[in-house]
Amino acid sequence: MLIQQFRYDNYRLHQLGNNSVFTITLQAGLSAIKTPQCYKEDGSSKNPDCPVCSKSLNKLAQPLPMAHCANSRLVCKISGDVMNENNPPMMLPNGYVYGYNVSVGVNDLVKAKTAVVRI
């Protein structure tokens, strides 16, 4: 008890927090990239490259606030490429949106599989 009281008074005297610099930095980084997509139940929307979507860091980031993103960008789910003026978003008949480069590849694949055979 005396040790804890000394640490508390020492931290307060020197205006230090109870958490280490590593903990504060880790929390700031996780909070900056944490989005509601990281906590969806279905698991299909989780990004494998997102650290917050991993199981271990997901639990650590749970009490932290969500990131506020003023600018967003569309990323193709199939290719992982950013959709922009060089790869504009295209909606397929099923209602999903993919990049133009992927939709052209899918269109060519469908044409190759549905070749007309005449007798």
Backbone atoms as SQL, in Angstrom:
CREATE TABLE atoms (id INTEGER PRIMARY KEY, chain TEXT, resi INTEGER, resn TEXT, atom TEXT, x REAL, y REAL, z REAL);
INSERT INTO atoms VALUES
  (1, 'A', 1, 'MET', 'N', 0.824, -1.189, 0.000),
  (2, 'A', 1, 'MET', 'CA', 0.000, 0.000, 0.000),
  (3, 'A', 1, 'MET', 'C', 0.867, 1.251, 0.000),
  (4, 'A', 2, 'LEU', 'N', 1.939, 1.236, 0.758),
  (5, 'A', 2, 'LEU', 'CA', 2.830, 2.394, 0.833),
  (6, 'A', 2, 'LEU', 'C', 3.535, 2.627, -0.506),
  (7, 'A', 3, 'ILE', 'N', 3.873, 1.535, -1.194),
  (8, 'A', 3, 'ILE', 'CA', 4.536, 1.646, -2.500),
  (9, 'A', 3, 'ILE', 'C', 3.584, 2.271, -3.512),
  (10, 'A', 4, 'GLN', 'N', 2.349, 1.837, -3.506),
  (11, 'A', 4, 'GLN', 'CA', 1.364, 2.392, -4.435),
  (12, 'A', 4, 'GLN', 'C', 1.107, 3.869, -4.157),
  (13, 'A', 5, 'GLN', 'N', 1.068, 4.244, -2.885),
  (14, 'A', 5, 'GLN', 'CA', 0.852, 5.646, -2.532),
  (15, 'A', 5, 'GLN', 'C', 2.036, 6.496, -2.975),
  (16, 'A', 6, 'PHE', 'N', 3.265, 5.967, -2.826),
  (17, 'A', 6, 'PHE', 'CA', 4.452, 6.698, -3.265),
  (18, 'A', 6, 'PHE', 'C', 4.434, 6.899, -4.780),
  (19, 'A', 7, 'ARG', 'N', 4.108, 5.828, -5.530),
  (20, 'A', 7, 'ARG', 'CA', 4.046, 5.948, -6.991),
  (21, 'A', 7, 'ARG', 'C', 2.996, 6.964, -7.417),
  (22, 'A', 8, 'TYR', 'N', 1.830, 6.909, -6.789),
  (23, 'A', 8, 'TYR', 'CA', 0.757, 7.833, -7.139),
  (24, 'A', 8, 'TYR', 'C', 1.184, 9.281, -6.891),
  (25, 'A', 9, 'ASP', 'N', 1.789, 9.537, -5.733),
  (26, 'A', 9, 'ASP', 'CA', 2.233, 10.902, -5.413),
  (27, 'A', 9, 'ASP', 'C', 3.368, 11.350, -6.319),
  (28, 'A', 10, 'ASN', 'N', 4.272, 10.439, -6.638),
  (29, 'A', 10, 'ASN', 'CA', 5.386, 10.767, -7.526),
  (30, 'A', 10, 'ASN', 'C', 4.880, 11.100, -8.935),
  (31, 'A', 11, 'TYR', 'N', 3.967, 10.290, -9.441),
  (32, 'A', 11, 'TYR', 'CA', 3.382, 10.565, -10.756),
  (33, 'A', 11, 'TYR', 'C', 2.660, 11.907, -10.761),
  (34, 'A', 12, 'ARG', 'N', 1.896, 12.171, -9.703),
  (35, 'A', 12, 'ARG', 'CA', 1.161, 13.431, -9.622),
  (36, 'A', 12, 'ARG', 'C', 2.107, 14.619, -9.502),
  (37, 'A', 13, 'LEU', 'N', 3.192, 14.478, -8.744),
  (38, 'A', 13, 'LEU', 'CA', 4.168, 15.550, -8.567),
  (39, 'A', 13, 'LEU', 'C', 4.831, 15.919, -9.885),
  (40, 'A', 14, 'HIS', 'N', 5.170, 14.908, -10.692),
  (41, 'A', 14, 'HIS', 'CA', 5.860, 15.140, -11.974),
  (42, 'A', 14, 'HIS', 'C', 4.901, 15.170, -13.162),
  (43, 'A', 15, 'GLN', 'N', 3.605, 15.182, -12.892),
  (44, 'A', 15, 'GLN', 'CA', 2.558, 15.233, -13.908),
  (45, 'A', 15, 'GLN', 'C', 2.690, 14.109, -14.937),
  (46, 'A', 16, 'LEU', 'N', 2.885, 12.905, -14.417),
  (47, 'A', 16, 'LEU', 'CA', 2.975, 11.713, -15.256),
  (48, 'A', 16, 'LEU', 'C', 1.693, 10.908, -15.118),
  (49, 'A', 17, 'GLY', 'N', 1.370, 10.159, -16.158),
  (50, 'A', 17, 'GLY', 'CA', 0.198, 9.288, -16.098),
  (51, 'A', 17, 'GLY', 'C', 0.572, 7.924, -15.573),
  (52, 'A', 18, 'ASN', 'N', -0.428, 7.127, -15.265),
  (53, 'A', 18, 'ASN', 'CA', -0.188, 5.760, -14.785),
  (54, 'A', 18, 'ASN', 'C', 0.231, 4.832, -15.913),
  (55, 'A', 19, 'ASN', 'N', -0.098, 5.175, -17.147),
  (56, 'A', 19, 'ASN', 'CA', 0.214, 4.315, -18.283),
  (57, 'A', 19, 'ASN', 'C', 1.574, 4.661, -18.874),
  (58, 'A', 20, 'SER', 'N', 2.200, 3.655, -19.462),
  (59, 'A', 20, 'SER', 'CA', 3.499, 3.874, -20.095),
  (60, 'A', 20, 'SER', 'C', 3.327, 4.605, -21.423),
  (61, 'A', 21, 'VAL', 'N', 4.414, 5.119, -21.944),
  (62, 'A', 21, 'VAL', 'CA', 4.382, 5.809, -23.232),
  (63, 'A', 21, 'VAL', 'C', 3.984, 4.833, -24.334),
  (64, 'A', 22, 'PHE', 'N', 4.431, 3.585, -24.236),
  (65, 'A', 22, 'PHE', 'CA', 4.068, 2.574, -25.223),
  (66, 'A', 22, 'PHE', 'C', 2.556, 2.345, -25.242),
  (67, 'A', 23, 'THR', 'N', 1.957, 2.232, -24.060),
  (68, 'A', 23, 'THR', 'CA', 0.513, 2.004, -23.969),
  (69, 'A', 23, 'THR', 'C', -0.260, 3.168, -24.565),
  (70, 'A', 24, 'ILE', 'N', 0.152, 4.373, -24.257),
  (71, 'A', 24, 'ILE', 'CA', -0.526, 5.563, -24.776),
  (72, 'A', 24, 'ILE', 'C', -0.384, 5.641, -26.292),
  (73, 'A', 25, 'THR', 'N', 0.788, 5.343, -26.811),
  (74, 'A', 25, 'THR', 'CA', 1.018, 5.367, -28.254),
  (75, 'A', 25, 'THR', 'C', 0.198, 4.289, -28.955),
  (76, 'A', 26, 'LEU', 'N', 0.170, 3.095, -28.383),
  (77, 'A', 26, 'LEU', 'CA', -0.612, 1.998, -28.957),
  (78, 'A', 26, 'LEU', 'C', -2.100, 2.346, -28.976),
  (79, 'A', 27, 'GLN', 'N', -2.609, 2.897, -27.894),
  (80, 'A', 27, 'GLN', 'CA', -4.023, 3.282, -27.834),
  (81, 'A', 27, 'GLN', 'C', -4.340, 4.383, -28.840),
  (82, 'A', 28, 'ALA', 'N', -3.449, 5.343, -28.994),
  (83, 'A', 28, 'ALA', 'CA', -3.681, 6.417, -29.968),
  (84, 'A', 28, 'ALA', 'C', -3.708, 5.865, -31.389),
  (85, 'A', 29, 'GLY', 'N', -2.803, 4.944, -31.699),
  (86, 'A', 29, 'GLY', 'CA', -2.763, 4.351, -33.033),
  (87, 'A', 29, 'GLY', 'C', -3.987, 3.502, -33.326),
  (88, 'A', 30, 'LEU', 'N', -4.398, 2.687, -32.357),
  (89, 'A', 30, 'LEU', 'CA', -5.585, 1.844, -32.548),
  (90, 'A', 30, 'LEU', 'C', -6.847, 2.693, -32.681),
  (91, 'A', 31, 'SER', 'N', -6.923, 3.738, -31.903),
  (92, 'A', 31, 'SER', 'CA', -8.091, 4.616, -31.973),
  (93, 'A', 31, 'SER', 'C', -8.172, 5.340, -33.312),
  (94, 'A', 32, 'ALA', 'N', -7.027, 5.643, -33.891),
  (95, 'A', 32, 'ALA', 'CA', -6.993, 6.366, -35.163),
  (96, 'A', 32, 'ALA', 'C', -7.490, 5.520, -36.330),
  (97, 'A', 33, 'ILE', 'N', -7.352, 4.196, -36.242),
  (98, 'A', 33, 'ILE', 'CA', -7.755, 3.348, -37.364),
  (99, 'A', 33, 'ILE', 'C', -8.965, 2.470, -37.048),
  (100, 'A', 34, 'LYS', 'N', -9.529, 2.595, -35.855),
  (101, 'A', 34, 'LYS', 'CA', -10.677, 1.783, -35.450),
  (102, 'A', 34, 'LYS', 'C', -11.945, 2.305, -36.123),
  (103, 'A', 35, 'THR', 'N', -12.683, 1.409, -36.765),
  (104, 'A', 35, 'THR', 'CA', -13.940, 1.765, -37.429),
  (105, 'A', 35, 'THR', 'C', -15.022, 0.768, -37.014),
  (106, 'A', 36, 'PRO', 'N', -16.283, 1.071, -37.263),
  (107, 'A', 36, 'PRO', 'CA', -17.350, 0.109, -36.937),
  (108, 'A', 36, 'PRO', 'C', -17.227, -1.204, -37.717),
  (109, 'A', 37, 'GLN', 'N', -16.563, -1.192, -38.866),
  (110, 'A', 37, 'GLN', 'CA', -16.380, -2.415, -39.660),
  (111, 'A', 37, 'GLN', 'C', -15.576, -3.468, -38.893),
  (112, 'A', 38, 'CYS', 'N', -14.728, -3.032, -37.968),
  (113, 'A', 38, 'CYS', 'CA', -13.885, -3.961, -37.215),
  (114, 'A', 38, 'CYS', 'C', -14.684, -4.793, -36.217),
  (115, 'A', 39, 'TYR', 'N', -15.925, -4.392, -35.928),
  (116, 'A', 39, 'TYR', 'CA', -16.716, -5.070, -34.905),
  (117, 'A', 39, 'TYR', 'C', -18.010, -5.667, -35.441),
  (118, 'A', 40, 'LYS', 'N', -18.100, -5.853, -36.745),
  (119, 'A', 40, 'LYS', 'CA', -19.293, -6.482, -37.312),
  (120, 'A', 40, 'LYS', 'C', -19.254, -7.977, -37.004),
  (121, 'A', 41, 'GLU', 'N', -20.432, -8.542, -36.758),
  (122, 'A', 41, 'GLU', 'CA', -20.548, -9.947, -36.361),
  (123, 'A', 41, 'GLU', 'C', -20.269, -10.920, -37.503),
  (124, 'A', 42, 'ASP', 'N', -20.631, -10.529, -38.741),
  (125, 'A', 42, 'ASP', 'CA', -20.543, -11.477, -39.861),
  (126, 'A', 42, 'ASP', 'C', -19.111, -11.847, -40.230),
  (127, 'A', 43, 'GLY', 'N', -18.149, -10.983, -39.955),
  (128, 'A', 43, 'GLY', 'CA', -16.752, -11.290, -40.240),
  (129, 'A', 43, 'GLY', 'C', -16.342, -11.093, -41.681),
  (130, 'A', 44, 'SER', 'N', -17.295, -10.921, -42.587),
  (131, 'A', 44, 'SER', 'CA', -16.944, -10.764, -43.998),
  (132, 'A', 44, 'SER', 'C', -16.395, -9.379, -44.298),
  (133, 'A', 45, 'SER', 'N', -16.719, -8.398, -43.455),
  (134, 'A', 45, 'SER', 'CA', -16.278, -7.034, -43.723),
  (135, 'A', 45, 'SER', 'C', -14.941, -6.718, -43.069),
  (136, 'A', 46, 'LYS', 'N', -14.370, -7.662, -42.335),
  (137, 'A', 46, 'LYS', 'CA', -13.095, -7.416, -41.674),
  (138, 'A', 46, 'LYS', 'C', -11.958, -7.458, -42.689),
  (139, 'A', 47, 'ASN', 'N', -11.075, -6.492, -42.575),
  (140, 'A', 47, 'ASN', 'CA', -9.940, -6.379, -43.479),
  (141, 'A', 47, 'ASN', 'C', -8.762, -7.158, -42.891),
  (142, 'A', 48, 'PRO', 'N', -8.166, -8.084, -43.628),
  (143, 'A', 48, 'PRO', 'CA', -7.042, -8.855, -43.075),
  (144, 'A', 48, 'PRO', 'C', -5.798, -8.002, -42.822),
  (145, 'A', 49, 'ASP', 'N', -5.706, -6.834, -43.462),
  (146, 'A', 49, 'ASP', 'CA', -4.556, -5.961, -43.256),
  (147, 'A', 49, 'ASP', 'C', -4.761, -4.968, -42.116),
  (148, 'A', 50, 'CYS', 'N', -5.947, -4.933, -41.536),
  (149, 'A', 50, 'CYS', 'CA', -6.257, -3.984, -40.454),
  (150, 'A', 50, 'CYS', 'C', -5.825, -4.566, -39.111),
  (151, 'A', 51, 'PRO', 'N', -4.978, -3.867, -38.356),
  (152, 'A', 51, 'PRO', 'CA', -4.550, -4.393, -37.054),
  (153, 'A', 51, 'PRO', 'C', -5.694, -4.506, -36.053),
  (154, 'A', 52, 'VAL', 'N', -6.669, -3.605, -36.124),
  (155, 'A', 52, 'VAL', 'CA', -7.781, -3.646, -35.170),
  (156, 'A', 52, 'VAL', 'C', -8.679, -4.851, -35.431),
  (157, 'A', 53, 'CYS', 'N', -8.728, -5.334, -36.659),
  (158, 'A', 53, 'CYS', 'CA', -9.557, -6.501, -36.983),
  (159, 'A', 53, 'CYS', 'C', -8.957, -7.804, -36.466),
  (160, 'A', 54, 'SER', 'N', -7.686, -7.814, -36.102),
  (161, 'A', 54, 'SER', 'CA', -7.087, -9.034, -35.541),
  (162, 'A', 54, 'SER', 'C', -7.665, -9.278, -34.148),
  (163, 'A', 55, 'LYS', 'N', -7.747, -10.530, -33.742),
  (164, 'A', 55, 'LYS', 'CA', -8.417, -10.887, -32.493),
  (165, 'A', 55, 'LYS', 'C', -7.757, -10.259, -31.271),
  (166, 'A', 56, 'SER', 'N', -6.435, -10.286, -31.203),
  (167, 'A', 56, 'SER', 'CA', -5.752, -9.792, -30.002),
  (168, 'A', 56, 'SER', 'C', -5.905, -8.282, -29.834),
  (169, 'A', 57, 'LEU', 'N', -5.689, -7.526, -30.895),
  (170, 'A', 57, 'LEU', 'CA', -5.789, -6.074, -30.785),
  (171, 'A', 57, 'LEU', 'C', -7.236, -5.601, -30.788),
  (172, 'A', 58, 'ASN', 'N', -8.145, -6.427, -31.294),
  (173, 'A', 58, 'ASN', 'CA', -9.560, -6.065, -31.306),
  (174, 'A', 58, 'ASN', 'C', -10.082, -5.905, -29.878),
  (175, 'A', 59, 'LYS', 'N', -9.665, -6.798, -29.001),
  (176, 'A', 59, 'LYS', 'CA', -10.093, -6.719, -27.601),
  (177, 'A', 59, 'LYS', 'C', -9.474, -5.503, -26.911),
  (178, 'A', 60, 'LEU', 'N', -8.220, -5.186, -27.227),
  (179, 'A', 60, 'LEU', 'CA', -7.572, -4.018, -26.626),
  (180, 'A', 60, 'LEU', 'C', -8.217, -2.706, -27.076),
  (181, 'A', 61, 'ALA', 'N', -8.681, -2.671, -28.307),
  (182, 'A', 61, 'ALA', 'CA', -9.244, -1.438, -28.859),
  (183, 'A', 61, 'ALA', 'C', -10.716, -1.252, -28.543),
  (184, 'A', 62, 'GLN', 'N', -11.354, -2.235, -27.936),
  (185, 'A', 62, 'GLN', 'CA', -12.800, -2.161, -27.706),
  (186, 'A', 62, 'GLN', 'C', -13.219, -0.945, -26.879),
  (187, 'A', 63, 'PRO', 'N', -12.552, -0.575, -25.778),
  (188, 'A', 63, 'PRO', 'CA', -13.013, 0.589, -25.010),
  (189, 'A', 63, 'PRO', 'C', -12.609, 1.935, -25.624),
  (190, 'A', 64, 'LEU', 'N', -11.801, 1.921, -26.660),
  (191, 'A', 64, 'LEU', 'CA', -11.315, 3.167, -27.253),
  (192, 'A', 64, 'LEU', 'C', -12.354, 3.780, -28.183),
  (193, 'A', 65, 'PRO', 'N', -12.294, 5.093, -28.405),
  (194, 'A', 65, 'PRO', 'CA', -13.256, 5.732, -29.315),
  (195, 'A', 65, 'PRO', 'C', -12.984, 5.368, -30.766),
  (196, 'A', 66, 'MET', 'N', -14.017, 5.506, -31.605),
  (197, 'A', 66, 'MET', 'CA', -13.900, 5.234, -33.045),
  (198, 'A', 66, 'MET', 'C', -13.170, 6.382, -33.742),
  (199, 'A', 67, 'ALA', 'N', -12.552, 6.072, -34.857),
  (200, 'A', 67, 'ALA', 'CA', -11.874, 7.084, -35.658),
  (201, 'A', 67, 'ALA', 'C', -12.896, 7.924, -36.407),
  (202, 'A', 68, 'HIS', 'N', -12.584, 9.180, -36.586),
  (203, 'A', 68, 'HIS', 'CA', -13.422, 10.060, -37.406),
  (204, 'A', 68, 'HIS', 'C', -12.693, 10.266, -38.723),
  (205, 'A', 69, 'CYS', 'N', -13.284, 9.790, -39.780),
  (206, 'A', 69, 'CYS', 'CA', -12.660, 9.887, -41.099),
  (207, 'A', 69, 'CYS', 'C', -13.433, 10.885, -41.944),
  (208, 'A', 70, 'ALA', 'N', -12.821, 12.025, -42.220),
  (209, 'A', 70, 'ALA', 'CA', -13.491, 13.061, -43.014),
  (210, 'A', 70, 'ALA', 'C', -13.465, 12.705, -44.501),
  (211, 'A', 71, 'ASN', 'N', -12.422, 12.048, -44.950),
  (212, 'A', 71, 'ASN', 'CA', -12.295, 11.634, -46.351),
  (213, 'A', 71, 'ASN', 'C', -12.289, 10.114, -46.403),
  (214, 'A', 72, 'SER', 'N', -13.081, 9.575, -47.302),
  (215, 'A', 72, 'SER', 'CA', -13.101, 8.126, -47.450),
  (216, 'A', 72, 'SER', 'C', -12.719, 7.764, -48.876),
  (217, 'A', 73, 'ARG', 'N', -12.409, 6.507, -49.077),
  (218, 'A', 73, 'ARG', 'CA', -12.084, 6.021, -50.413),
  (219, 'A', 73, 'ARG', 'C', -12.672, 4.638, -50.579),
  (220, 'A', 74, 'LEU', 'N', -13.050, 4.343, -51.795),
  (221, 'A', 74, 'LEU', 'CA', -13.610, 3.040, -52.111),
  (222, 'A', 74, 'LEU', 'C', -12.483, 2.092, -52.508),
  (223, 'A', 75, 'VAL', 'N', -12.553, 0.886, -51.971),
  (224, 'A', 75, 'VAL', 'CA', -11.555, -0.133, -52.283),
  (225, 'A', 75, 'VAL', 'C', -12.299, -1.350, -52.821),
  (226, 'A', 76, 'CYS', 'N', -11.843, -1.849, -53.952),
  (227, 'A', 76, 'CYS', 'CA', -12.457, -3.023, -54.572),
  (228, 'A', 76, 'CYS', 'C', -12.218, -4.247, -53.689),
  (229, 'A', 77, 'LYS', 'N', -13.283, -4.972, -53.387),
  (230, 'A', 77, 'LYS', 'CA', -13.172, -6.129, -52.506),
  (231, 'A', 77, 'LYS', 'C', -12.445, -7.297, -53.162),
  (232, 'A', 78, 'ILE', 'N', -12.510, -7.397, -54.477),
  (233, 'A', 78, 'ILE', 'CA', -11.861, -8.512, -55.175),
  (234, 'A', 78, 'ILE', 'C', -10.363, -8.253, -55.357),
  (235, 'A', 79, 'SER', 'N', -10.022, -7.106, -55.939),
  (236, 'A', 79, 'SER', 'CA', -8.618, -6.837, -56.254),
  (237, 'A', 79, 'SER', 'C', -7.880, -6.103, -55.147),
  (238, 'A', 80, 'GLY', 'N', -8.605, -5.371, -54.287),
  (239, 'A', 80, 'GLY', 'CA', -7.956, -4.582, -53.242),
  (240, 'A', 80, 'GLY', 'C', -7.431, -3.250, -53.743),
  (241, 'A', 81, 'ASP', 'N', -7.708, -2.914, -55.021),
  (242, 'A', 81, 'ASP', 'CA', -7.260, -1.644, -55.591),
  (243, 'A', 81, 'ASP', 'C', -8.216, -0.522, -55.206),
  (244, 'A', 82, 'VAL', 'N', -7.663, 0.676, -55.070),
  (245, 'A', 82, 'VAL', 'CA', -8.482, 1.849, -54.778),
  (246, 'A', 82, 'VAL', 'C', -9.251, 2.228, -56.033),
  (247, 'A', 83, 'MET', 'N', -10.541, 2.534, -55.866),
  (248, 'A', 83, 'MET', 'CA', -11.353, 2.961, -57.002),
  (249, 'A', 83, 'MET', 'C', -11.242, 4.480, -57.116),
  (250, 'A', 84, 'ASN', 'N', -10.751, 4.932, -58.270),
  (251, 'A', 84, 'ASN', 'CA', -10.568, 6.361, -58.529),
  (252, 'A', 84, 'ASN', 'C', -10.844, 6.616, -60.002),
  (253, 'A', 85, 'GLU', 'N', -10.290, 7.716, -60.549),
  (254, 'A', 85, 'GLU', 'CA', -10.562, 8.034, -61.951),
  (255, 'A', 85, 'GLU', 'C', -9.949, 7.020, -62.917),
  (256, 'A', 86, 'ASN', 'N', -8.906, 6.298, -62.496),
  (257, 'A', 86, 'ASN', 'CA', -8.292, 5.277, -63.347),
  (258, 'A', 86, 'ASN', 'C', -8.978, 3.923, -63.211),
  (259, 'A', 87, 'ASN', 'N', -9.700, 3.724, -62.141),
  (260, 'A', 87, 'ASN', 'CA', -10.409, 2.471, -61.866),
  (261, 'A', 87, 'ASN', 'C', -11.770, 2.838, -61.259),
  (262, 'A', 88, 'PRO', 'N', -12.690, 3.400, -62.071),
  (263, 'A', 88, 'PRO', 'CA', -13.959, 3.889, -61.515),
  (264, 'A', 88, 'PRO', 'C', -14.835, 2.752, -60.996),
  (265, 'A', 89, 'PRO', 'N', -15.678, 3.042, -60.006),
  (266, 'A', 89, 'PRO', 'CA', -16.578, 2.010, -59.485),
  (267, 'A', 89, 'PRO', 'C', -17.659, 1.653, -60.496),
  (268, 'A', 90, 'MET', 'N', -17.937, 0.380, -60.616),
  (269, 'A', 90, 'MET', 'CA', -18.970, -0.129, -61.536),
  (270, 'A', 90, 'MET', 'C', -19.869, -1.068, -60.748),
  (271, 'A', 91, 'MET', 'N', -21.188, -0.904, -60.918),
  (272, 'A', 91, 'MET', 'CA', -22.132, -1.777, -60.235),
  (273, 'A', 91, 'MET', 'C', -22.533, -2.920, -61.170),
  (274, 'A', 92, 'LEU', 'N', -22.375, -4.135, -60.685),
  (275, 'A', 92, 'LEU', 'CA', -22.757, -5.309, -61.461),
  (276, 'A', 92, 'LEU', 'C', -24.253, -5.568, -61.282),
  (277, 'A', 93, 'PRO', 'N', -24.842, -6.416, -62.105),
  (278, 'A', 93, 'PRO', 'CA', -26.279, -6.700, -61.994),
  (279, 'A', 93, 'PRO', 'C', -26.704, -7.234, -60.623),
  (280, 'A', 94, 'ASN', 'N', -25.784, -7.848, -59.877),
  (281, 'A', 94, 'ASN', 'CA', -26.144, -8.368, -58.555),
  (282, 'A', 94, 'ASN', 'C', -26.207, -7.266, -57.497),
  (283, 'A', 95, 'GLY', 'N', -25.861, -6.018, -57.854),
  (284, 'A', 95, 'GLY', 'CA', -25.946, -4.894, -56.932),
  (285, 'A', 95, 'GLY', 'C', -24.651, -4.564, -56.229),
  (286, 'A', 96, 'TYR', 'N', -23.638, -5.408, -56.345),
  (287, 'A', 96, 'TYR', 'CA', -22.351, -5.132, -55.720),
  (288, 'A', 96, 'TYR', 'C', -21.532, -4.184, -56.593),
  (289, 'A', 97, 'VAL', 'N', -20.670, -3.397, -55.941),
  (290, 'A', 97, 'VAL', 'CA', -19.841, -2.430, -56.649),
  (291, 'A', 97, 'VAL', 'C', -18.395, -2.913, -56.625),
  (292, 'A', 98, 'TYR', 'N', -17.787, -2.964, -57.799),
  (293, 'A', 98, 'TYR', 'CA', -16.390, -3.369, -57.941),
  (294, 'A', 98, 'TYR', 'C', -15.676, -2.353, -58.808),
  (295, 'A', 99, 'GLY', 'N', -14.353, -2.437, -58.838),
  (296, 'A', 99, 'GLY', 'CA', -13.577, -1.573, -59.707),
  (297, 'A', 99, 'GLY', 'C', -13.772, -1.958, -61.170),
  (298, 'A', 100, 'TYR', 'N', -13.604, -0.985, -62.059),
  (299, 'A', 100, 'TYR', 'CA', -13.794, -1.208, -63.496),
  (300, 'A', 100, 'TYR', 'C', -12.867, -2.303, -64.008),
  (301, 'A', 101, 'ASN', 'N', -11.620, -2.304, -63.530),
  (302, 'A', 101, 'ASN', 'CA', -10.649, -3.301, -64.008),
  (303, 'A', 101, 'ASN', 'C', -11.118, -4.720, -63.685),
  (304, 'A', 102, 'VAL', 'N', -11.729, -4.933, -62.531),
  (305, 'A', 102, 'VAL', 'CA', -12.228, -6.256, -62.162),
  (306, 'A', 102, 'VAL', 'C', -13.466, -6.591, -62.976),
  (307, 'A', 103, 'SER', 'N', -14.366, -5.610, -63.178),
  (308, 'A', 103, 'SER', 'CA', -15.591, -5.894, -63.920),
  (309, 'A', 103, 'SER', 'C', -15.288, -6.248, -65.372),
  (310, 'A', 104, 'VAL', 'N', -14.254, -5.639, -65.959),
  (311, 'A', 104, 'VAL', 'CA', -13.853, -5.993, -67.320),
  (312, 'A', 104, 'VAL', 'C', -13.318, -7.424, -67.341),
  (313, 'A', 105, 'GLY', 'N', -12.550, -7.797, -66.328),
  (314, 'A', 105, 'GLY', 'CA', -12.029, -9.169, -66.240),
  (315, 'A', 105, 'GLY', 'C', -13.130, -10.182, -66.050),
  (316, 'A', 106, 'VAL', 'N', -14.138, -9.860, -65.230),
  (317, 'A', 106, 'VAL', 'CA', -15.271, -10.758, -65.022),
  (318, 'A', 106, 'VAL', 'C', -16.075, -10.885, -66.309),
  (319, 'A', 107, 'ASN', 'N', -16.260, -9.785, -67.015),
  (320, 'A', 107, 'ASN', 'CA', -17.001, -9.803, -68.275),
  (321, 'A', 107, 'ASN', 'C', -16.298, -10.696, -69.297),
  (322, 'A', 108, 'ASP', 'N', -14.984, -10.585, -69.413),
  (323, 'A', 108, 'ASP', 'CA', -14.230, -11.434, -70.338),
  (324, 'A', 108, 'ASP', 'C', -14.331, -12.909, -69.938),
  (325, 'A', 109, 'LEU', 'N', -14.316, -13.163, -68.623),
  (326, 'A', 109, 'LEU', 'CA', -14.418, -14.539, -68.130),
  (327, 'A', 109, 'LEU', 'C', -15.792, -15.132, -68.454),
  (328, 'A', 110, 'VAL', 'N', -16.825, -14.340, -68.281),
  (329, 'A', 110, 'VAL', 'CA', -18.178, -14.814, -68.586),
  (330, 'A', 110, 'VAL', 'C', -18.322, -15.075, -70.080),
  (331, 'A', 111, 'LYS', 'N', -17.775, -14.196, -70.910),
  (332, 'A', 111, 'LYS', 'CA', -17.845, -14.393, -72.360),
  (333, 'A', 111, 'LYS', 'C', -17.104, -15.656, -72.774),
  (334, 'A', 112, 'ALA', 'N', -15.981, -15.935, -72.142),
  (335, 'A', 112, 'ALA', 'CA', -15.210, -17.127, -72.487),
  (336, 'A', 112, 'ALA', 'C', -15.961, -18.397, -72.085),
  (337, 'A', 113, 'LYS', 'N', -16.680, -18.357, -70.969),
  (338, 'A', 113, 'LYS', 'CA', -17.397, -19.549, -70.505),
  (339, 'A', 113, 'LYS', 'C', -18.688, -19.772, -71.268),
  (340, 'A', 114, 'THR', 'N', -19.279, -18.712, -71.794),
  (341, 'A', 114, 'THR', 'CA', -20.564, -18.842, -72.484),
  (342, 'A', 114, 'THR', 'C', -20.384, -18.710, -73.985),
  (343, 'A', 115, 'ALA', 'N', -19.396, -19.324, -74.525),
  (344, 'A', 115, 'ALA', 'CA', -19.163, -19.276, -75.976),
  (345, 'A', 115, 'ALA', 'C', -20.292, -20.020, -76.678),
  (346, 'A', 116, 'VAL', 'N', -20.767, -19.463, -77.746),
  (347, 'A', 116, 'VAL', 'CA', -21.883, -20.048, -78.506),
  (348, 'A', 116, 'VAL', 'C', -21.316, -21.122, -79.432),
  (349, 'A', 117, 'VAL', 'N', -21.898, -22.303, -79.319),
  (350, 'A', 117, 'VAL', 'CA', -21.491, -23.401, -80.192),
  (351, 'A', 117, 'VAL', 'C', -22.612, -23.624, -81.204),
  (352, 'A', 118, 'ARG', 'N', -22.310, -23.515, -82.479),
  (353, 'A', 118, 'ARG', 'CA', -23.307, -23.701, -83.542),
  (354, 'A', 118, 'ARG', 'C', -23.021, -25.016, -84.258),
  (355, 'A', 119, 'ILE', 'N', -24.082, -25.653, -84.604),
  (356, 'A', 119, 'ILE', 'CA', -23.959, -26.939, -85.284),
  (357, 'A', 119, 'ILE', 'C', -24.231, -26.750, -86.760);
